[in-house]
Amino acid sequence: MLEKLKYFFKEFIPEVKGEWKKVTRPNRREVVQTTGVVVVTSFIFAVYLWVADLVIRWAYEGMFKMLGL
């Protein structure tokens, strides 16, 4: 148990600090751009799924009419 604590404070924490310094954070412009991409992509998929739902419903209704159900 004591060895794990030594490792944690002598090796792990300094390694985490070193890696944390390498992390780059997006600026405001990048965040706004990627958010825009997510919103537009979500809208496109929503329209696609709405159209697919209409087509599937139309096919089922046509099939039931042909079968007389």
mmCIF file of the N, C-alpha and C atoms, coordinates in Angstrom:
data_MODEL
# 
_entry.id   MODEL 
# 
loop_
_atom_site.group_PDB 
_atom_site.id 
_atom_site.type_symbol 
_atom_site.label_atom_id 
_atom_site.label_alt_id 
_atom_site.label_comp_id 
_atom_site.label_asym_id 
_atom_site.label_entity_id 
_atom_site.label_seq_id 
_atom_site.pdbx_PDB_ins_code 
_atom_site.Cartn_x 
_atom_site.Cartn_y 
_atom_site.Cartn_z 
_atom_site.occupancy 
_atom_site.B_iso_or_equiv 
_atom_site.pdbx_formal_charge 
_atom_site.auth_seq_id 
_atom_site.auth_comp_id 
_atom_site.auth_asym_id 
_atom_site.auth_atom_id 
_atom_site.pdbx_PDB_model_num 
ATOM 1   N N  . MET A 1 1  ? 0.820   -1.193 0.000   1.00 0.00 ? 1  MET A N  1 
ATOM 2   C CA . MET A 1 1  ? 0.000   0.000  0.000   1.00 0.00 ? 1  MET A CA 1 
ATOM 3   C C  . MET A 1 1  ? 0.864   1.257  0.000   1.00 0.00 ? 1  MET A C  1 
ATOM 4   N N  . LEU A 1 2  ? 1.921   1.255  0.794   1.00 0.00 ? 2  LEU A N  1 
ATOM 5   C CA . LEU A 1 2  ? 2.811   2.405  0.887   1.00 0.00 ? 2  LEU A CA 1 
ATOM 6   C C  . LEU A 1 2  ? 3.528   2.641  -0.444  1.00 0.00 ? 2  LEU A C  1 
ATOM 7   N N  . GLU A 1 3  ? 3.849   1.563  -1.135  1.00 0.00 ? 3  GLU A N  1 
ATOM 8   C CA . GLU A 1 3  ? 4.516   1.684  -2.436  1.00 0.00 ? 3  GLU A CA 1 
ATOM 9   C C  . GLU A 1 3  ? 3.596   2.345  -3.455  1.00 0.00 ? 3  GLU A C  1 
ATOM 10  N N  . LYS A 1 4  ? 2.331   2.024  -3.395  1.00 0.00 ? 4  LYS A N  1 
ATOM 11  C CA . LYS A 1 4  ? 1.367   2.639  -4.313  1.00 0.00 ? 4  LYS A CA 1 
ATOM 12  C C  . LYS A 1 4  ? 1.261   4.136  -4.056  1.00 0.00 ? 4  LYS A C  1 
ATOM 13  N N  . LEU A 1 5  ? 1.263   4.539  -2.801  1.00 0.00 ? 5  LEU A N  1 
ATOM 14  C CA . LEU A 1 5  ? 1.205   5.962  -2.475  1.00 0.00 ? 5  LEU A CA 1 
ATOM 15  C C  . LEU A 1 5  ? 2.464   6.681  -2.946  1.00 0.00 ? 5  LEU A C  1 
ATOM 16  N N  . LYS A 1 6  ? 3.631   6.041  -2.759  1.00 0.00 ? 6  LYS A N  1 
ATOM 17  C CA . LYS A 1 6  ? 4.886   6.631  -3.230  1.00 0.00 ? 6  LYS A CA 1 
ATOM 18  C C  . LYS A 1 6  ? 4.841   6.823  -4.741  1.00 0.00 ? 6  LYS A C  1 
ATOM 19  N N  . TYR A 1 7  ? 4.405   5.779  -5.439  1.00 0.00 ? 7  TYR A N  1 
ATOM 20  C CA . TYR A 1 7  ? 4.307   5.875  -6.899  1.00 0.00 ? 7  TYR A CA 1 
ATOM 21  C C  . TYR A 1 7  ? 3.351   6.992  -7.295  1.00 0.00 ? 7  TYR A C  1 
ATOM 22  N N  . PHE A 1 8  ? 2.232   7.071  -6.618  1.00 0.00 ? 8  PHE A N  1 
ATOM 23  C CA . PHE A 1 8  ? 1.220   8.060  -6.963  1.00 0.00 ? 8  PHE A CA 1 
ATOM 24  C C  . PHE A 1 8  ? 1.786   9.475  -6.858  1.00 0.00 ? 8  PHE A C  1 
ATOM 25  N N  . PHE A 1 9  ? 2.468   9.771  -5.758  1.00 0.00 ? 9  PHE A N  1 
ATOM 26  C CA . PHE A 1 9  ? 2.940   11.134 -5.544  1.00 0.00 ? 9  PHE A CA 1 
ATOM 27  C C  . PHE A 1 9  ? 4.268   11.436 -6.223  1.00 0.00 ? 9  PHE A C  1 
ATOM 28  N N  . LYS A 1 10 ? 5.119   10.431 -6.429  1.00 0.00 ? 10 LYS A N  1 
ATOM 29  C CA . LYS A 1 10 ? 6.437   10.698 -7.010  1.00 0.00 ? 10 LYS A CA 1 
ATOM 30  C C  . LYS A 1 10 ? 6.460   10.546 -8.524  1.00 0.00 ? 10 LYS A C  1 
ATOM 31  N N  . GLU A 1 11 ? 5.604   9.698  -9.079  1.00 0.00 ? 11 GLU A N  1 
ATOM 32  C CA . GLU A 1 11 ? 5.663   9.473  -10.521 1.00 0.00 ? 11 GLU A CA 1 
ATOM 33  C C  . GLU A 1 11 ? 4.373   9.867  -11.235 1.00 0.00 ? 11 GLU A C  1 
ATOM 34  N N  . PHE A 1 12 ? 3.256   9.418  -10.725 1.00 0.00 ? 12 PHE A N  1 
ATOM 35  C CA . PHE A 1 12 ? 1.994   9.630  -11.428 1.00 0.00 ? 12 PHE A CA 1 
ATOM 36  C C  . PHE A 1 12 ? 1.609   11.105 -11.504 1.00 0.00 ? 12 PHE A C  1 
ATOM 37  N N  . ILE A 1 13 ? 1.630   11.797 -10.382 1.00 0.00 ? 13 ILE A N  1 
ATOM 38  C CA . ILE A 1 13 ? 1.229   13.209 -10.350 1.00 0.00 ? 13 ILE A CA 1 
ATOM 39  C C  . ILE A 1 13 ? 2.135   14.057 -11.246 1.00 0.00 ? 13 ILE A C  1 
ATOM 40  N N  . PRO A 1 14 ? 3.460   13.913 -11.175 1.00 0.00 ? 14 PRO A N  1 
ATOM 41  C CA . PRO A 1 14 ? 4.299   14.697 -12.096 1.00 0.00 ? 14 PRO A CA 1 
ATOM 42  C C  . PRO A 1 14 ? 4.042   14.373 -13.572 1.00 0.00 ? 14 PRO A C  1 
ATOM 43  N N  . GLU A 1 15 ? 3.763   13.124 -13.873 1.00 0.00 ? 15 GLU A N  1 
ATOM 44  C CA . GLU A 1 15 ? 3.450   12.761 -15.258 1.00 0.00 ? 15 GLU A CA 1 
ATOM 45  C C  . GLU A 1 15 ? 2.149   13.432 -15.712 1.00 0.00 ? 15 GLU A C  1 
ATOM 46  N N  . VAL A 1 16 ? 1.161   13.451 -14.833 1.00 0.00 ? 16 VAL A N  1 
ATOM 47  C CA . VAL A 1 16 ? -0.116  14.093 -15.163 1.00 0.00 ? 16 VAL A CA 1 
ATOM 48  C C  . VAL A 1 16 ? 0.101   15.586 -15.390 1.00 0.00 ? 16 VAL A C  1 
ATOM 49  N N  . LYS A 1 17 ? 0.886   16.227 -14.536 1.00 0.00 ? 17 LYS A N  1 
ATOM 50  C CA . LYS A 1 17 ? 1.168   17.657 -14.702 1.00 0.00 ? 17 LYS A CA 1 
ATOM 51  C C  . LYS A 1 17 ? 1.871   17.922 -16.029 1.00 0.00 ? 17 LYS A C  1 
ATOM 52  N N  . GLY A 1 18 ? 2.814   17.056 -16.385 1.00 0.00 ? 18 GLY A N  1 
ATOM 53  C CA . GLY A 1 18 ? 3.523   17.215 -17.653 1.00 0.00 ? 18 GLY A CA 1 
ATOM 54  C C  . GLY A 1 18 ? 2.602   17.067 -18.845 1.00 0.00 ? 18 GLY A C  1 
ATOM 55  N N  . GLU A 1 19 ? 1.720   16.092 -18.793 1.00 0.00 ? 19 GLU A N  1 
ATOM 56  C CA . GLU A 1 19 ? 0.773   15.896 -19.893 1.00 0.00 ? 19 GLU A CA 1 
ATOM 57  C C  . GLU A 1 19 ? -0.237  17.034 -19.956 1.00 0.00 ? 19 GLU A C  1 
ATOM 58  N N  . TRP A 1 20 ? -0.645  17.552 -18.798 1.00 0.00 ? 20 TRP A N  1 
ATOM 59  C CA . TRP A 1 20 ? -1.618  18.640 -18.751 1.00 0.00 ? 20 TRP A CA 1 
ATOM 60  C C  . TRP A 1 20 ? -1.075  19.887 -19.441 1.00 0.00 ? 20 TRP A C  1 
ATOM 61  N N  . LYS A 1 21 ? 0.237   20.103 -19.348 1.00 0.00 ? 21 LYS A N  1 
ATOM 62  C CA . LYS A 1 21 ? 0.850   21.261 -20.007 1.00 0.00 ? 21 LYS A CA 1 
ATOM 63  C C  . LYS A 1 21 ? 0.816   21.129 -21.529 1.00 0.00 ? 21 LYS A C  1 
ATOM 64  N N  . LYS A 1 22 ? 0.737   19.911 -22.039 1.00 0.00 ? 22 LYS A N  1 
ATOM 65  C CA . LYS A 1 22 ? 0.705   19.675 -23.480 1.00 0.00 ? 22 LYS A CA 1 
ATOM 66  C C  . LYS A 1 22 ? -0.691  19.860 -24.075 1.00 0.00 ? 22 LYS A C  1 
ATOM 67  N N  . VAL A 1 23 ? -1.693  19.903 -23.225 1.00 0.00 ? 23 VAL A N  1 
ATOM 68  C CA . VAL A 1 23 ? -3.074  19.992 -23.684 1.00 0.00 ? 23 VAL A CA 1 
ATOM 69  C C  . VAL A 1 23 ? -3.325  21.373 -24.278 1.00 0.00 ? 23 VAL A C  1 
ATOM 70  N N  . THR A 1 24 ? -3.933  21.383 -25.457 1.00 0.00 ? 24 THR A N  1 
ATOM 71  C CA . THR A 1 24 ? -4.320  22.662 -26.059 1.00 0.00 ? 24 THR A CA 1 
ATOM 72  C C  . THR A 1 24 ? -5.828  22.813 -25.957 1.00 0.00 ? 24 THR A C  1 
ATOM 73  N N  . ARG A 1 25 ? -6.237  24.001 -25.653 1.00 0.00 ? 25 ARG A N  1 
ATOM 74  C CA . ARG A 1 25 ? -7.659  24.275 -25.515 1.00 0.00 ? 25 ARG A CA 1 
ATOM 75  C C  . ARG A 1 25 ? -8.129  25.082 -26.712 1.00 0.00 ? 25 ARG A C  1 
ATOM 76  N N  . PRO A 1 26 ? -9.324  24.789 -27.194 1.00 0.00 ? 26 PRO A N  1 
ATOM 77  C CA . PRO A 1 26 ? -9.819  25.528 -28.360 1.00 0.00 ? 26 PRO A CA 1 
ATOM 78  C C  . PRO A 1 26 ? -10.143 26.977 -27.984 1.00 0.00 ? 26 PRO A C  1 
ATOM 79  N N  . ASN A 1 27 ? -9.934  27.848 -28.965 1.00 0.00 ? 27 ASN A N  1 
ATOM 80  C CA . ASN A 1 27 ? -10.315 29.236 -28.711 1.00 0.00 ? 27 ASN A CA 1 
ATOM 81  C C  . ASN A 1 27 ? -11.793 29.410 -29.035 1.00 0.00 ? 27 ASN A C  1 
ATOM 82  N N  . ARG A 1 28 ? -12.306 30.598 -28.793 1.00 0.00 ? 28 ARG A N  1 
ATOM 83  C CA . ARG A 1 28 ? -13.739 30.850 -28.965 1.00 0.00 ? 28 ARG A CA 1 
ATOM 84  C C  . ARG A 1 28 ? -14.188 30.589 -30.392 1.00 0.00 ? 28 ARG A C  1 
ATOM 85  N N  . ARG A 1 29 ? -13.384 31.000 -31.366 1.00 0.00 ? 29 ARG A N  1 
ATOM 86  C CA . ARG A 1 29 ? -13.738 30.834 -32.777 1.00 0.00 ? 29 ARG A CA 1 
ATOM 87  C C  . ARG A 1 29 ? -13.894 29.353 -33.134 1.00 0.00 ? 29 ARG A C  1 
ATOM 88  N N  . GLU A 1 30 ? -12.970 28.525 -32.661 1.00 0.00 ? 30 GLU A N  1 
ATOM 89  C CA . GLU A 1 30 ? -13.051 27.087 -32.937 1.00 0.00 ? 30 GLU A CA 1 
ATOM 90  C C  . GLU A 1 30 ? -14.295 26.465 -32.296 1.00 0.00 ? 30 GLU A C  1 
ATOM 91  N N  . VAL A 1 31 ? -14.604 26.883 -31.089 1.00 0.00 ? 31 VAL A N  1 
ATOM 92  C CA . VAL A 1 31 ? -15.787 26.343 -30.400 1.00 0.00 ? 31 VAL A CA 1 
ATOM 93  C C  . VAL A 1 31 ? -17.056 26.728 -31.147 1.00 0.00 ? 31 VAL A C  1 
ATOM 94  N N  . VAL A 1 32 ? -17.133 27.980 -31.591 1.00 0.00 ? 32 VAL A N  1 
ATOM 95  C CA . VAL A 1 32 ? -18.318 28.439 -32.319 1.00 0.00 ? 32 VAL A CA 1 
ATOM 96  C C  . VAL A 1 32 ? -18.446 27.682 -33.642 1.00 0.00 ? 32 VAL A C  1 
ATOM 97  N N  . GLN A 1 33 ? -17.322 27.480 -34.343 1.00 0.00 ? 33 GLN A N  1 
ATOM 98  C CA . GLN A 1 33 ? -17.360 26.767 -35.620 1.00 0.00 ? 33 GLN A CA 1 
ATOM 99  C C  . GLN A 1 33 ? -17.800 25.315 -35.441 1.00 0.00 ? 33 GLN A C  1 
ATOM 100 N N  . THR A 1 34 ? -17.226 24.627 -34.486 1.00 0.00 ? 34 THR A N  1 
ATOM 101 C CA . THR A 1 34 ? -17.595 23.222 -34.299 1.00 0.00 ? 34 THR A CA 1 
ATOM 102 C C  . THR A 1 34 ? -19.029 23.088 -33.801 1.00 0.00 ? 34 THR A C  1 
ATOM 103 N N  . THR A 1 35 ? -19.484 24.036 -32.997 1.00 0.00 ? 35 THR A N  1 
ATOM 104 C CA . THR A 1 35 ? -20.877 24.015 -32.565 1.00 0.00 ? 35 THR A CA 1 
ATOM 105 C C  . THR A 1 35 ? -21.802 24.193 -33.758 1.00 0.00 ? 35 THR A C  1 
ATOM 106 N N  . GLY A 1 36 ? -21.442 25.093 -34.661 1.00 0.00 ? 36 GLY A N  1 
ATOM 107 C CA . GLY A 1 36 ? -22.227 25.289 -35.882 1.00 0.00 ? 36 GLY A CA 1 
ATOM 108 C C  . GLY A 1 36 ? -22.295 24.027 -36.719 1.00 0.00 ? 36 GLY A C  1 
ATOM 109 N N  . VAL A 1 37 ? -21.170 23.329 -36.838 1.00 0.00 ? 37 VAL A N  1 
ATOM 110 C CA . VAL A 1 37 ? -21.147 22.080 -37.598 1.00 0.00 ? 37 VAL A CA 1 
ATOM 111 C C  . VAL A 1 37 ? -22.077 21.059 -36.959 1.00 0.00 ? 37 VAL A C  1 
ATOM 112 N N  . VAL A 1 38 ? -22.060 20.961 -35.642 1.00 0.00 ? 38 VAL A N  1 
ATOM 113 C CA . VAL A 1 38 ? -22.926 20.008 -34.933 1.00 0.00 ? 38 VAL A CA 1 
ATOM 114 C C  . VAL A 1 38 ? -24.396 20.358 -35.146 1.00 0.00 ? 38 VAL A C  1 
ATOM 115 N N  . VAL A 1 39 ? -24.736 21.630 -35.066 1.00 0.00 ? 39 VAL A N  1 
ATOM 116 C CA . VAL A 1 39 ? -26.134 22.052 -35.222 1.00 0.00 ? 39 VAL A CA 1 
ATOM 117 C C  . VAL A 1 39 ? -26.613 21.763 -36.647 1.00 0.00 ? 39 VAL A C  1 
ATOM 118 N N  . VAL A 1 40 ? -25.809 22.118 -37.643 1.00 0.00 ? 40 VAL A N  1 
ATOM 119 C CA . VAL A 1 40 ? -26.199 21.893 -39.039 1.00 0.00 ? 40 VAL A CA 1 
ATOM 120 C C  . VAL A 1 40 ? -26.310 20.396 -39.327 1.00 0.00 ? 40 VAL A C  1 
ATOM 121 N N  . THR A 1 41 ? -25.347 19.620 -38.868 1.00 0.00 ? 41 THR A N  1 
ATOM 122 C CA . THR A 1 41 ? -25.385 18.166 -39.093 1.00 0.00 ? 41 THR A CA 1 
ATOM 123 C C  . THR A 1 41 ? -26.611 17.555 -38.422 1.00 0.00 ? 41 THR A C  1 
ATOM 124 N N  . SER A 1 42 ? -26.922 17.984 -37.212 1.00 0.00 ? 42 SER A N  1 
ATOM 125 C CA . SER A 1 42 ? -28.104 17.466 -36.518 1.00 0.00 ? 42 SER A CA 1 
ATOM 126 C C  . SER A 1 42 ? -29.383 17.799 -37.283 1.00 0.00 ? 42 SER A C  1 
ATOM 127 N N  . PHE A 1 43 ? -29.459 19.014 -37.820 1.00 0.00 ? 43 PHE A N  1 
ATOM 128 C CA . PHE A 1 43 ? -30.620 19.404 -38.592 1.00 0.00 ? 43 PHE A CA 1 
ATOM 129 C C  . PHE A 1 43 ? -30.753 18.547 -39.852 1.00 0.00 ? 43 PHE A C  1 
ATOM 130 N N  . ILE A 1 44 ? -29.635 18.315 -40.540 1.00 0.00 ? 44 ILE A N  1 
ATOM 131 C CA . ILE A 1 44 ? -29.664 17.497 -41.760 1.00 0.00 ? 44 ILE A CA 1 
ATOM 132 C C  . ILE A 1 44 ? -30.138 16.081 -41.437 1.00 0.00 ? 44 ILE A C  1 
ATOM 133 N N  . PHE A 1 45 ? -29.618 15.488 -40.364 1.00 0.00 ? 45 PHE A N  1 
ATOM 134 C CA . PHE A 1 45 ? -30.047 14.142 -39.984 1.00 0.00 ? 45 PHE A CA 1 
ATOM 135 C C  . PHE A 1 45 ? -31.510 14.119 -39.567 1.00 0.00 ? 45 PHE A C  1 
ATOM 136 N N  . ALA A 1 46 ? -31.966 15.168 -38.895 1.00 0.00 ? 46 ALA A N  1 
ATOM 137 C CA . ALA A 1 46 ? -33.375 15.231 -38.488 1.00 0.00 ? 46 ALA A CA 1 
ATOM 138 C C  . ALA A 1 46 ? -34.276 15.248 -39.717 1.00 0.00 ? 46 ALA A C  1 
ATOM 139 N N  . VAL A 1 47 ? -33.929 16.039 -40.719 1.00 0.00 ? 47 VAL A N  1 
ATOM 140 C CA . VAL A 1 47 ? -34.722 16.092 -41.951 1.00 0.00 ? 47 VAL A CA 1 
ATOM 141 C C  . VAL A 1 47 ? -34.684 14.750 -42.661 1.00 0.00 ? 47 VAL A C  1 
ATOM 142 N N  . TYR A 1 48 ? -33.497 14.134 -42.722 1.00 0.00 ? 48 TYR A N  1 
ATOM 143 C CA . TYR A 1 48 ? -33.365 12.825 -43.363 1.00 0.00 ? 48 TYR A CA 1 
ATOM 144 C C  . TYR A 1 48 ? -34.254 11.785 -42.677 1.00 0.00 ? 48 TYR A C  1 
ATOM 145 N N  . LEU A 1 49 ? -34.210 11.740 -41.356 1.00 0.00 ? 49 LEU A N  1 
ATOM 146 C CA . LEU A 1 49 ? -35.022 10.762 -40.629 1.00 0.00 ? 49 LEU A CA 1 
ATOM 147 C C  . LEU A 1 49 ? -36.511 11.050 -40.766 1.00 0.00 ? 49 LEU A C  1 
ATOM 148 N N  . TRP A 1 50 ? -36.884 12.320 -40.833 1.00 0.00 ? 50 TRP A N  1 
ATOM 149 C CA . TRP A 1 50 ? -38.284 12.689 -41.029 1.00 0.00 ? 50 TRP A CA 1 
ATOM 150 C C  . TRP A 1 50 ? -38.768 12.200 -42.388 1.00 0.00 ? 50 TRP A C  1 
ATOM 151 N N  . VAL A 1 51 ? -37.952 12.421 -43.428 1.00 0.00 ? 51 VAL A N  1 
ATOM 152 C CA . VAL A 1 51 ? -38.323 11.964 -44.774 1.00 0.00 ? 51 VAL A CA 1 
ATOM 153 C C  . VAL A 1 51 ? -38.376 10.437 -44.814 1.00 0.00 ? 51 VAL A C  1 
ATOM 154 N N  . ALA A 1 52 ? -37.404 9.771  -44.207 1.00 0.00 ? 52 ALA A N  1 
ATOM 155 C CA . ALA A 1 52 ? -37.405 8.307  -44.180 1.00 0.00 ? 52 ALA A CA 1 
ATOM 156 C C  . ALA A 1 52 ? -38.655 7.788  -43.470 1.00 0.00 ? 52 ALA A C  1 
ATOM 157 N N  . ASP A 1 53 ? -39.051 8.433  -42.392 1.00 0.00 ? 53 ASP A N  1 
ATOM 158 C CA . ASP A 1 53 ? -40.260 8.042  -41.673 1.00 0.00 ? 53 ASP A CA 1 
ATOM 159 C C  . ASP A 1 53 ? -41.493 8.204  -42.564 1.00 0.00 ? 53 ASP A C  1 
ATOM 160 N N  . LEU A 1 54 ? -41.566 9.304  -43.301 1.00 0.00 ? 54 LEU A N  1 
ATOM 161 C CA . LEU A 1 54 ? -42.701 9.512  -44.207 1.00 0.00 ? 54 LEU A CA 1 
ATOM 162 C C  . LEU A 1 54 ? -42.755 8.430  -45.282 1.00 0.00 ? 54 LEU A C  1 
ATOM 163 N N  . VAL A 1 55 ? -41.609 8.099  -45.851 1.00 0.00 ? 55 VAL A N  1 
ATOM 164 C CA . VAL A 1 55 ? -41.563 7.074  -46.902 1.00 0.00 ? 55 VAL A CA 1 
ATOM 165 C C  . VAL A 1 55 ? -41.975 5.717  -46.357 1.00 0.00 ? 55 VAL A C  1 
ATOM 166 N N  . ILE A 1 56 ? -41.472 5.371  -45.188 1.00 0.00 ? 56 ILE A N  1 
ATOM 167 C CA . ILE A 1 56 ? -41.814 4.074  -44.590 1.00 0.00 ? 56 ILE A CA 1 
ATOM 168 C C  . ILE A 1 56 ? -43.309 4.024  -44.259 1.00 0.00 ? 56 ILE A C  1 
ATOM 169 N N  . ARG A 1 57 ? -43.844 5.114  -43.699 1.00 0.00 ? 57 ARG A N  1 
ATOM 170 C CA . ARG A 1 57 ? -45.269 5.152  -43.389 1.00 0.00 ? 57 ARG A CA 1 
ATOM 171 C C  . ARG A 1 57 ? -46.097 5.031  -44.671 1.00 0.00 ? 57 ARG A C  1 
ATOM 172 N N  . TRP A 1 58 ? -45.692 5.736  -45.716 1.00 0.00 ? 58 TRP A N  1 
ATOM 173 C CA . TRP A 1 58 ? -46.385 5.676  -47.004 1.00 0.00 ? 58 TRP A CA 1 
ATOM 174 C C  . TRP A 1 58 ? -46.360 4.244  -47.551 1.00 0.00 ? 58 TRP A C  1 
ATOM 175 N N  . ALA A 1 59 ? -45.219 3.564  -47.441 1.00 0.00 ? 59 ALA A N  1 
ATOM 176 C CA . ALA A 1 59 ? -45.107 2.190  -47.939 1.00 0.00 ? 59 ALA A CA 1 
ATOM 177 C C  . ALA A 1 59 ? -46.021 1.248  -47.149 1.00 0.00 ? 59 ALA A C  1 
ATOM 178 N N  . TYR A 1 60 ? -46.040 1.379  -45.824 1.00 0.00 ? 60 TYR A N  1 
ATOM 179 C CA . TYR A 1 60 ? -46.902 0.523  -45.009 1.00 0.00 ? 60 TYR A CA 1 
ATOM 180 C C  . TYR A 1 60 ? -48.378 0.781  -45.304 1.00 0.00 ? 60 TYR A C  1 
ATOM 181 N N  . GLU A 1 61 ? -48.745 2.038  -45.410 1.00 0.00 ? 61 GLU A N  1 
ATOM 182 C CA . GLU A 1 61 ? -50.154 2.343  -45.702 1.00 0.00 ? 61 GLU A CA 1 
ATOM 183 C C  . GLU A 1 61 ? -50.553 1.796  -47.065 1.00 0.00 ? 61 GLU A C  1 
ATOM 184 N N  . GLY A 1 62 ? -49.671 1.910  -48.048 1.00 0.00 ? 62 GLY A N  1 
ATOM 185 C CA . GLY A 1 62 ? -49.953 1.353  -49.371 1.00 0.00 ? 62 GLY A CA 1 
ATOM 186 C C  . GLY A 1 62 ? -50.068 -0.156 -49.340 1.00 0.00 ? 62 GLY A C  1 
ATOM 187 N N  . MET A 1 63 ? -49.205 -0.795 -48.569 1.00 0.00 ? 63 MET A N  1 
ATOM 188 C CA . MET A 1 63 ? -49.233 -2.245 -48.471 1.00 0.00 ? 63 MET A CA 1 
ATOM 189 C C  . MET A 1 63 ? -50.537 -2.707 -47.795 1.00 0.00 ? 63 MET A C  1 
ATOM 190 N N  . PHE A 1 64 ? -50.949 -2.014 -46.739 1.00 0.00 ? 64 PHE A N  1 
ATOM 191 C CA . PHE A 1 64 ? -52.183 -2.393 -46.048 1.00 0.00 ? 64 PHE A CA 1 
ATOM 192 C C  . PHE A 1 64 ? -53.406 -2.159 -46.931 1.00 0.00 ? 64 PHE A C  1 
ATOM 193 N N  . LYS A 1 65 ? -53.388 -1.108 -47.743 1.00 0.00 ? 65 LYS A N  1 
ATOM 194 C CA . LYS A 1 65 ? -54.499 -0.872 -48.652 1.00 0.00 ? 65 LYS A CA 1 
ATOM 195 C C  . LYS A 1 65 ? -54.581 -1.974 -49.701 1.00 0.00 ? 65 LYS A C  1 
ATOM 196 N N  . MET A 1 66 ? -53.426 -2.408 -50.218 1.00 0.00 ? 66 MET A N  1 
ATOM 197 C CA . MET A 1 66 ? -53.403 -3.467 -51.233 1.00 0.00 ? 66 MET A CA 1 
ATOM 198 C C  . MET A 1 66 ? -53.929 -4.779 -50.646 1.00 0.00 ? 66 MET A C  1 
ATOM 199 N N  . LEU A 1 67 ? -53.620 -5.034 -49.373 1.00 0.00 ? 67 LEU A N  1 
ATOM 200 C CA . LEU A 1 67 ? -54.053 -6.269 -48.728 1.00 0.00 ? 67 LEU A CA 1 
ATOM 201 C C  . LEU A 1 67 ? -55.475 -6.167 -48.188 1.00 0.00 ? 67 LEU A C  1 
ATOM 202 N N  . GLY A 1 68 ? -56.017 -4.977 -48.205 1.00 0.00 ? 68 GLY A N  1 
ATOM 203 C CA . GLY A 1 68 ? -57.377 -4.780 -47.723 1.00 0.00 ? 68 GLY A CA 1 
ATOM 204 C C  . GLY A 1 68 ? -57.489 -4.792 -46.218 1.00 0.00 ? 68 GLY A C  1 
ATOM 205 N N  . LEU A 1 69 ? -56.457 -4.421 -45.541 1.00 0.00 ? 69 LEU A N  1 
ATOM 206 C CA . LEU A 1 69 ? -56.474 -4.403 -44.055 1.00 0.00 ? 69 LEU A CA 1 
ATOM 207 C C  . LEU A 1 69 ? -56.726 -3.034 -43.521 1.00 0.00 ? 69 LEU A C  1 
# 
